Amino acid sequence: MPDQTLLEMLGGADDHPALVAPDRPALTYAQLRANVRALAAQLNQFGLGRGDRIAVAMINGPELVLTFLAAATAGTVCPLNPKYKTDEFAFYYEDTAAKALITLPGAQPEAHEALRPEMLVIEAAPQADGTLEFRLIRGEPMTAPHPESARADDVAMILHTSGTTSRPKRVPLRHRNLTASARNIAETYALSDRDTALCVMPLFHIHGISASLNATLASGGTVVCPTGGFDALTFWKTVEEFKPTWYSAVPTMHQMLLARADHNRDAIRANPFRFARSSSAPLPPVIMERLEEVLQTPVLESYGMTEAAHQMASNPLPPKARKAGKVGYGFGVDVGIMNDAGGMMPQGEVGEVVVRGANVVDGYENNPEANRTAFPGEGWFRTGDQGYLDPDGYLSLTGRLKELINRGGEKISPLEIDDVLLRHPAVAEALAFAVPHKSYGEDIHAAVVLRPGMTATDRELKEHCSAQLAEFKVPRRFHLMEQIPRGATGKLQRINMAKLLNLSA
């Protein structure tokens, strides 16, 4: 297919429902397209056009979907976590050179406190028919220098890398990257207008934007976008109301649904999914096994990153094999293993995972040093993940290169330890991580959350691990916690755990 913009991607039948939510009027594809065009025209009238950066700080809901599409059509959208603090908003405004902020009426006071003097402020006002209207509440309207609609090669969106160990890098995602990713995801899962996706991922993160939203709209299906996003207490009520055929989530969310499965047996049986998808963090095989048993549907682990507009590989639908502990193979994406010198490695050998395809960005914005490292040429992108390909081309990840534990020269994947701990009957969550050590350089500890009403001692956990792991892989200490720290999208904070627990050599 030729390169497309996000607006051109909205190809569903005029009268088919495109966007629905509890207690909100449904929008058809005809209404969605018309409202996005009207909103983009309003942004032009406020003085915003192609190339202008537009910050958006809103909770999940239909209003955010409409704002996202309109801001990307008129200019370049910069979705921000609405839970940021004032200093964080200030950083992202400056880093993206944002010319405007869009929020819901009366919402996100800290986003307003951080405003730069020259920024416009726009409110997204919901209308009774489910559409949206923009209102300029700060600044003067002016003529946009480039009021024409976006083109496929324009930067549709700016996101940032997580920045856990350094300053976040700006990732400029072009319309052609996002629409290519949406088509790849739709092909992977045979999405069509008969499908309804339940969007539980935040829409300031590439997982929710590309998988739950864009792939569904590209295939002419229906997106259910509850206000506020994921809520384990209301998840099955929403499922009963809208009958979604699939959902995509991070492992943390899947585990929360598993924890409440006994309370929702009737709803689960009455509303079967065609499949469930997991991405953005490793899915321990034991969680996949339990989830498939409870949901009675295939659970497909996939692999994505912001720099690839999300999906790089996925396990396929039945009757093809889905392999627990593996993230599948590329759909519309080349996946390979590269050594430190830039050479490609044969099947079965461990090295750095590299990918290339139309969904992969051209490079980081204004960061030549990072680009020299991450984009070695011929379209390849170095992911920073370590892994290998099996004889069928399925990718196994052995960990982030920065997360591998080097204990006296032994390179240890923390994912292997996580999975073993999660198989202990008393363990609800587990996270193995590196701590400084005077002799070995690094040693292994593990954070553990126990199931309600259950107990486990350090000795019991160590014996459980020793029965399944070589001695050098067994954690030397276990930290029992009420909850394990997570980032904004539910990712466990493995790299920062030693610092968060104030552990030193």
C-alpha positions as CSV (number, residue, x, y, z in Angstrom):
1,M,0.0,0.0,0.0
2,P,1.1,3.6,-0.6
3,D,2.1,5.6,2.5
4,Q,-0.9,7.1,4.3
5,T,-1.7,9.7,6.9
6,L,-3.7,8.8,10.0
7,L,-6.7,10.6,8.6
8,E,-6.4,8.6,5.3
9,M,-6.2,5.4,7.5
10,L,-9.7,5.9,8.8
11,G,-11.3,3.8,6.1
12,G,-14.2,2.2,7.9
13,A,-17.7,2.1,6.4
14,D,-19.6,5.4,7.0
15,D,-22.3,3.9,9.2
16,H,-20.1,1.5,11.1
17,P,-19.4,2.3,14.8
18,A,-15.8,3.5,15.1
19,L,-15.6,4.8,18.7
20,V,-17.7,3.9,21.7
21,A,-17.4,4.2,25.5
22,P,-19.6,3.7,28.5
23,D,-22.1,6.6,29.0
24,R,-21.1,8.2,25.7
25,P,-22.9,8.4,22.4
26,A,-21.2,6.1,19.7
27,L,-19.4,7.8,16.8
28,T,-19.6,6.2,13.3
29,Y,-16.7,6.4,10.9
30,A,-18.5,9.2,9.0
31,Q,-18.8,11.2,12.2
32,L,-15.3,10.4,13.3
33,R,-13.7,11.6,10.0
34,A,-15.9,14.7,9.9
35,N,-15.1,15.7,13.5
36,V,-11.4,15.2,13.1
37,R,-11.4,17.4,10.0
38,A,-13.4,20.1,11.8
39,L,-11.1,20.0,14.8
40,A,-8.0,20.2,12.6
41,A,-9.5,23.2,10.9
42,Q,-10.1,24.9,14.3
43,L,-6.5,24.3,15.2
44,N,-5.5,26.0,12.0
45,Q,-7.7,29.0,12.9
46,F,-5.9,29.3,16.2
47,G,-2.6,29.5,14.3
48,L,-1.4,25.9,14.5
49,G,-0.3,24.1,11.3
50,R,2.0,21.5,9.9
51,G,5.1,21.0,12.0
52,D,3.8,22.8,15.1
53,R,4.1,20.8,18.3
54,I,0.8,20.4,20.2
55,A,1.0,19.0,23.7
56,V,-2.0,17.0,24.9
57,A,-2.5,16.1,28.6
58,M,-5.8,14.2,28.9
59,I,-7.1,11.0,30.5
60,N,-8.2,8.1,28.3
61,G,-11.6,8.5,26.6
62,P,-13.2,9.4,23.3
63,E,-12.2,13.0,23.8
64,L,-8.5,12.0,23.8
65,V,-8.9,9.9,20.7
66,L,-10.5,12.8,18.8
67,T,-7.9,15.2,20.0
68,F,-5.0,12.9,19.2
69,L,-6.2,12.4,15.6
70,A,-7.0,16.1,15.1
71,A,-3.7,17.4,16.5
72,A,-1.7,14.9,14.3
73,T,-3.7,16.0,11.3
74,A,-3.2,19.7,11.8
75,G,0.3,19.6,13.3
76,T,2.4,17.3,15.4
77,V,0.8,15.8,18.5
78,C,2.8,15.3,21.8
79,P,0.8,13.1,24.1
80,L,1.8,13.5,27.7
81,N,1.0,11.5,30.8
82,P,-1.7,13.5,32.6
83,K,-0.2,12.5,36.0
84,Y,3.0,14.3,35.4
85,K,4.1,16.9,38.0
86,T,4.7,20.5,37.1
87,D,8.4,20.1,36.6
88,E,7.9,17.2,34.3
89,F,5.4,19.1,32.1
90,A,7.8,22.0,32.0
91,F,10.6,19.7,30.7
92,Y,8.5,18.2,27.9
93,Y,7.1,21.6,26.8
94,E,10.6,22.9,26.5
95,D,12.0,19.7,24.9
96,T,9.4,19.5,22.2
97,A,9.1,23.3,21.7
98,A,5.3,22.9,22.2
99,K,3.3,25.8,20.9
100,A,0.0,24.8,22.5
101,L,-1.6,22.7,25.2
102,I,-4.9,20.9,24.9
103,T,-6.7,19.6,28.0
104,L,-10.2,18.9,29.1
105,P,-12.1,21.8,30.8
106,G,-10.9,22.4,34.3
107,A,-8.4,19.4,34.2
108,Q,-4.7,19.0,34.7
109,P,-3.8,22.1,36.8
110,E,-0.1,21.1,37.0
111,A,0.0,21.1,33.2
112,H,-1.3,24.7,33.2
113,E,1.2,25.7,36.0
114,A,4.1,24.7,33.8
115,L,3.0,26.6,30.7
116,R,5.6,28.6,28.8
117,P,4.6,32.3,28.2
118,E,4.1,31.9,24.4
119,M,1.9,28.7,24.5
120,L,-1.7,28.7,23.5
121,V,-4.2,26.9,25.8
122,I,-7.1,25.0,24.2
123,E,-9.9,23.2,25.9
124,A,-11.5,20.1,24.4
125,A,-15.2,20.5,25.1
126,P,-17.4,17.4,24.7
127,Q,-20.6,17.9,22.8
128,A,-24.0,16.1,23.4
129,D,-23.7,14.1,20.2
130,G,-20.3,12.6,21.2
131,T,-18.2,14.9,19.1
132,L,-15.8,17.5,20.3
133,E,-15.2,21.2,20.0
134,F,-12.0,23.1,20.7
135,R,-12.0,26.5,22.5
136,L,-9.1,28.8,22.7
137,I,-8.9,30.0,26.3
138,R,-5.4,31.6,26.3
139,G,-3.7,33.4,23.4
140,E,-4.9,35.1,20.3
141,P,-6.0,33.3,17.1
142,M,-3.8,33.9,14.1
143,T,-3.3,32.6,10.6
144,A,-1.5,29.2,10.6
145,P,1.7,29.4,8.5
146,H,1.1,25.9,7.1
147,P,-2.7,25.2,7.4
148,E,-2.8,22.3,4.9
149,S,-3.5,18.8,6.2
150,A,-0.6,16.6,7.1
151,R,1.2,14.5,4.6
152,A,2.4,10.9,5.0
153,D,6.1,12.0,5.5
154,D,5.2,14.6,8.2
155,V,6.0,13.9,11.8
156,A,2.6,12.9,13.3
157,M,3.7,12.5,16.9
158,I,6.6,13.0,19.2
159,L,7.1,10.5,22.0
160,H,10.1,10.0,24.3
161,T,12.1,7.0,25.3
162,S,11.6,6.1,29.0
163,G,14.8,7.7,30.1
164,T,15.4,5.5,33.1
165,T,19.1,6.0,33.0
166,S,19.6,9.2,31.0
167,R,17.8,12.1,29.4
168,P,14.8,10.8,27.4
169,K,15.3,10.8,23.6
170,R,12.8,12.4,21.3
171,V,11.3,9.8,18.9
172,P,9.7,11.5,15.8
173,L,7.0,9.1,14.4
174,R,5.9,10.0,10.9
175,H,2.4,9.3,9.6
176,R,3.9,6.6,7.4
177,N,5.5,4.9,10.4
178,L,2.3,4.8,12.4
179,T,0.0,3.7,9.5
180,A,2.5,1.0,8.5
181,S,2.6,-0.3,12.1
182,A,-1.3,-0.3,12.2
183,R,-1.4,-2.3,9.0
184,N,1.2,-4.8,10.3
185,I,-0.8,-5.3,13.6
186,A,-4.1,-5.7,11.7
187,E,-2.5,-8.3,9.5
188,T,-1.0,-10.2,12.5
189,Y,-4.4,-10.7,14.1
190,A,-6.6,-10.8,11.0
191,L,-8.5,-7.7,12.3
192,S,-11.6,-6.7,10.4
193,D,-14.8,-4.7,10.8
194,R,-16.2,-7.6,12.8
195,D,-13.7,-6.9,15.6
196,T,-14.1,-4.7,18.6
197,A,-11.0,-3.8,20.7
198,L,-11.2,-2.8,24.3
199,C,-8.6,-0.1,24.8
200,V,-7.1,-0.4,28.3
201,M,-3.6,1.0,27.6
202,P,-2.9,4.7,28.1
203,L,-3.1,6.7,24.9
204,F,0.1,8.6,25.7
205,H,2.0,5.4,25.2
206,I,2.8,3.7,21.8
207,H,1.2,0.4,22.8
208,G,-2.3,1.8,23.3
209,I,-1.9,4.2,20.3
210,S,-0.7,1.7,17.7
211,A,-2.3,-1.6,18.8
212,S,-5.6,-0.8,20.5
213,L,-6.4,2.4,18.6
214,N,-4.8,2.7,15.2
215,A,-4.8,-1.0,14.2
216,T,-8.5,-1.2,15.0
217,L,-9.4,2.0,13.0
218,A,-7.2,0.9,10.1
219,S,-9.1,-2.4,9.9
220,G,-12.6,-0.7,10.1
221,G,-13.4,-2.2,13.5
222,T,-14.7,-0.6,16.7
223,V,-12.7,0.8,19.6
224,V,-14.1,0.8,23.1
225,C,-12.3,3.5,25.0
226,P,-13.5,3.8,28.6
227,T,-12.9,7.1,30.4
228,G,-9.9,6.9,32.6
229,G,-8.5,3.8,31.1
230,F,-7.8,0.4,32.8
231,D,-9.8,-0.5,35.9
232,A,-9.8,-4.1,37.0
233,L,-13.0,-3.6,39.0
234,T,-15.0,-2.4,36.0
235,F,-13.3,-4.4,33.2
236,W,-15.8,-7.2,33.0
237,K,-18.8,-4.8,33.2
238,T,-17.4,-3.0,30.1
239,V,-16.9,-6.4,28.4
240,E,-20.5,-7.4,29.1
241,E,-21.7,-4.1,27.7
242,F,-19.7,-3.9,24.4
243,K,-18.7,-7.6,23.8
244,P,-15.1,-6.9,22.6
245,T,-13.4,-9.6,20.6
246,W,-9.9,-8.8,21.9
247,Y,-7.8,-6.6,24.1
248,S,-4.1,-5.8,24.5
249,A,-2.4,-5.1,27.8
250,V,0.8,-5.2,29.8
251,P,1.5,-8.3,32.0
252,T,0.7,-6.3,35.1
253,M,-2.8,-5.7,33.9
254,H,-3.3,-9.4,32.9
255,Q,-2.1,-10.4,36.4
256,M,-4.7,-8.0,38.0
257,L,-7.4,-9.6,35.9
258,L,-6.2,-13.0,37.0
259,A,-6.4,-12.0,40.6
260,R,-10.1,-11.2,40.3
261,A,-11.0,-14.0,37.9
262,D,-12.9,-16.0,40.6
263,H,-15.3,-13.0,41.1
264,N,-16.1,-12.8,37.4
265,R,-16.4,-16.4,36.2
266,D,-19.9,-15.9,34.7
267,A,-18.9,-12.8,32.8
268,I,-15.8,-14.6,31.5
269,R,-17.7,-17.6,30.3
270,A,-20.5,-15.4,28.7
271,N,-18.1,-13.1,26.8
272,P,-15.3,-15.1,25.1
273,F,-12.5,-13.2,23.4
274,R,-11.1,-14.2,20.0
275,F,-7.7,-13.7,21.5
276,A,-5.9,-11.6,24.1
277,R,-2.6,-9.9,23.5
278,S,0.4,-9.0,25.7
279,S,3.1,-6.5,25.0
280,S,5.5,-3.8,26.4
281,A,7.1,-6.1,29.0
282,P,8.0,-9.8,29.2
283,L,5.0,-12.1,29.9
284,P,6.2,-14.9,32.2
285,P,5.2,-18.3,30.7
286,V,3.3,-19.2,33.9
287,I,1.1,-16.1,33.6
288,M,0.4,-17.0,30.0
289,E,-0.6,-20.5,31.0
290,R,-2.9,-19.3,33.8
291,L,-4.5,-16.6,31.6
292,E,-5.3,-19.0,28.7
293,E,-6.8,-21.5,31.3
294,V,-9.0,-18.7,32.7
295,L,-10.0,-16.9,29.5
296,Q,-10.2,-20.1,27.4
297,T,-8.6,-18.1,24.5
298,P,-5.2,-17.8,22.9
299,V,-2.9,-15.4,24.6
300,L,-0.4,-13.9,22.1
301,E,2.8,-12.3,23.4
302,S,4.2,-9.6,21.2
303,Y,7.3,-7.3,21.2
304,G,7.3,-3.6,20.6
305,M,9.2,-0.4,21.1
306,T,8.4,3.3,20.5
307,E,11.1,3.5,17.8
308,A,9.3,0.9,15.7
309,A,5.9,2.5,16.2
310,H,5.2,-0.4,18.5
311,Q,5.1,-3.9,17.1
312,M,8.2,-5.7,15.9
313,A,7.2,-9.3,16.4
314,S,4.3,-11.4,17.6
315,N,3.2,-14.9,18.2
316,P,0.6,-15.8,15.5
317,L,-3.0,-16.8,15.8
318,P,-3.9,-20.5,15.8
319,P,-3.5,-22.9,14.1
320,K,0.1,-21.6,13.9
321,A,2.2,-22.2,17.0
322,R,2.3,-19.7,19.9
323,K,5.3,-20.4,22.1
324,A,5.4,-19.4,25.7
325,G,8.5,-17.4,26.6
326,K,9.0,-16.3,23.0
327,V,7.7,-13.1,21.4
328,G,7.0,-14.6,17.9
329,Y,8.3,-13.4,14.6
330,G,8.1,-10.3,12.4
331,F,4.9,-9.4,10.5
332,G,6.0,-6.8,7.9
333,V,9.2,-6.3,9.9
334,D,12.6,-7.9,9.5
335,V,14.1,-9.3,12.7
336,G,17.7,-10.3,13.1
337,I,20.5,-10.8,15.7
338,M,23.6,-8.5,15.4
339,N,27.0,-8.8,17.1
340,D,28.9,-5.8,18.6
341,A,30.8,-5.3,15.3
342,G,27.6,-5.0,13.3
343,G,27.6,-8.5,11.7
344,M,24.5,-10.6,11.5
345,M,24.6,-13.8,13.7
346,P,23.3,-17.2,12.7
347,Q,20.1,-18.8,14.1
348,G,20.5,-20.0,17.7
349,E,23.3,-17.6,18.7
350,V,22.7,-14.8,21.3
351,G,23.3,-11.2,20.4
352,E,21.5,-7.9,20.1
353,V,18.0,-7.9,18.5
354,V,17.8,-5.6,15.5
355,V,14.7,-4.8,13.3
356,R,13.9,-2.9,10.2
357,G,10.7,-2.0,8.3
358,A,8.4,0.8,7.2
359,N,7.2,1.2,10.8
360,V,10.8,2.0,12.1
361,V,11.6,5.7,12.6
362,D,14.4,7.3,10.6
363,G,16.3,8.3,13.8
364,Y,16.1,10.2,17.0
365,E,15.5,13.9,16.8
366,N,18.6,16.1,17.1
367,N,20.6,13.3,18.6
368,P,23.5,12.3,16.2
369,E,25.4,10.4,18.9
370,A,22.4,8.2,19.8
371,N,21.7,7.7,16.1
372,R,25.2,6.5,15.3
373,T,24.8,3.8,18.0
374,A,21.2,2.8,17.4
375,F,20.9,3.0,13.6
376,P,24.0,1.2,12.2
377,G,22.8,1.4,8.6
378,E,20.8,-0.5,5.9
379,G,17.6,0.4,7.8
380,W,18.5,-1.6,10.9
381,F,17.6,-0.4,14.4
382,R,19.5,-1.8,17.5
383,T,16.8,-2.4,20.1
384,G,19.1,-2.7,23.2
385,D,17.6,-6.1,23.8
386,Q,19.5,-9.4,23.9
387,G,18.0,-12.5,22.3
388,Y,18.2,-15.3,19.7
389,L,16.1,-16.9,17.0
390,D,15.0,-20.5,17.1
391,P,14.8,-22.8,14.0
392,D,11.3,-21.6,13.2
393,G,12.3,-17.9,13.3
394,Y,10.7,-17.2,16.7
395,L,12.5,-14.7,18.8
396,S,13.5,-15.4,22.4
397,L,14.4,-12.4,24.5
398,T,17.0,-13.0,27.2
399,G,16.7,-9.5,28.7
400,R,17.6,-5.8,28.2
401,L,21.3,-5.5,27.7
402,K,21.3,-2.9,30.5
403,E,19.2,-5.3,32.7
404,L,21.4,-8.4,32.4
405,I,23.0,-9.3,35.7
406,N,26.8,-9.8,35.5
407,R,27.7,-11.8,38.6
408,G,31.5,-12.4,38.5
409,G,31.5,-12.8,34.7
410,E,28.3,-14.9,34.6
411,K,25.7,-13.2,32.5
412,I,22.3,-13.9,34.0
413,S,18.8,-13.1,32.5
414,P,16.5,-11.9,35.3
415,L,13.5,-13.0,33.3
416,E,14.4,-16.7,34.0
417,I,14.5,-16.0,37.7
418,D,11.2,-14.1,37.6
419,D,9.4,-17.1,35.9
420,V,10.7,-19.6,38.5
421,L,9.6,-17.4,41.4
422,L,6.2,-16.9,39.9
423,R,5.7,-20.7,40.0
424,H,5.9,-20.7,43.8
425,P,2.3,-21.1,45.1
426,A,2.6,-18.1,47.5
427,V,4.1,-15.6,45.0
428,A,1.9,-13.2,43.2
429,E,4.6,-11.0,41.7
430,A,8.4,-11.2,41.4
431,L,11.2,-9.1,40.0
432,A,14.9,-10.2,40.0
433,F,17.4,-7.4,39.8
434,A,21.1,-6.6,40.1
435,V,22.7,-5.1,43.2
436,P,26.3,-3.8,43.5
437,H,28.7,-6.3,45.0
438,K,32.4,-5.7,46.1
439,S,33.7,-9.1,44.9
440,Y,31.4,-10.1,42.0
441,G,30.6,-6.6,40.7
442,E,26.9,-7.5,40.8
443,D,24.8,-9.9,42.7
444,I,21.1,-11.0,42.5
445,H,18.3,-9.9,44.7
446,A,14.5,-10.3,44.1
447,A,11.5,-8.3,45.1
448,V,8.5,-10.5,45.9
449,V,4.8,-9.8,46.5
450,L,3.0,-12.6,48.2
451,R,-0.6,-13.7,47.6
452,P,-3.2,-12.5,50.1
453,G,-3.2,-14.7,53.2
454,M,-0.1,-16.7,52.2
455,T,3.5,-16.7,53.6
456,A,6.9,-17.6,52.4
457,T,10.3,-17.2,54.1
458,D,13.6,-16.4,52.5
459,R,14.7,-20.0,53.0
460,E,11.6,-21.4,51.3
461,L,12.0,-19.1,48.4
462,K,15.7,-19.9,48.1
463,E,15.0,-23.6,48.2
464,H,12.3,-23.2,45.5
465,C,14.8,-21.4,43.2
466,S,17.6,-23.8,44.0
467,A,15.5,-26.7,42.8
468,Q,15.2,-25.2,39.3
469,L,18.1,-22.9,38.8
470,A,21.9,-23.2,38.9
471,E,23.3,-22.0,42.2
472,F,24.9,-18.8,40.7
473,K,21.4,-17.7,39.5
474,V,19.7,-18.1,42.9
475,P,18.9,-14.7,44.5
476,R,21.0,-14.0,47.6
477,R,18.2,-12.0,49.2
478,F,14.4,-11.6,48.9
479,H,12.6,-8.3,49.6
480,L,9.0,-8.9,50.6
481,M,6.9,-5.9,49.4
482,E,3.3,-4.9,49.3
483,Q,3.8,-3.7,45.7
484,I,6.7,-3.5,43.2
485,P,7.4,0.0,41.8
486,R,6.2,0.5,38.3
487,G,6.5,3.2,35.7
488,A,3.6,5.1,34.1
489,T,2.6,2.3,31.7
490,G,2.9,-0.5,34.2
491,K,6.5,-1.5,33.5
492,L,8.4,-2.9,36.5
493,Q,11.4,-0.7,37.4
494,R,14.1,-3.4,37.3
495,I,17.0,-1.1,36.6
496,N,16.2,1.3,39.4
497,M,15.3,-1.3,42.1
498,A,18.7,-1.3,43.9
499,K,18.6,2.5,44.1
500,L,14.9,2.5,45.2
501,L,15.7,0.1,48.0
502,N,18.9,2.0,48.9
503,L,21.1,-1.1,48.3
504,S,24.9,-0.6,47.9
505,A,28.0,-2.8,47.8
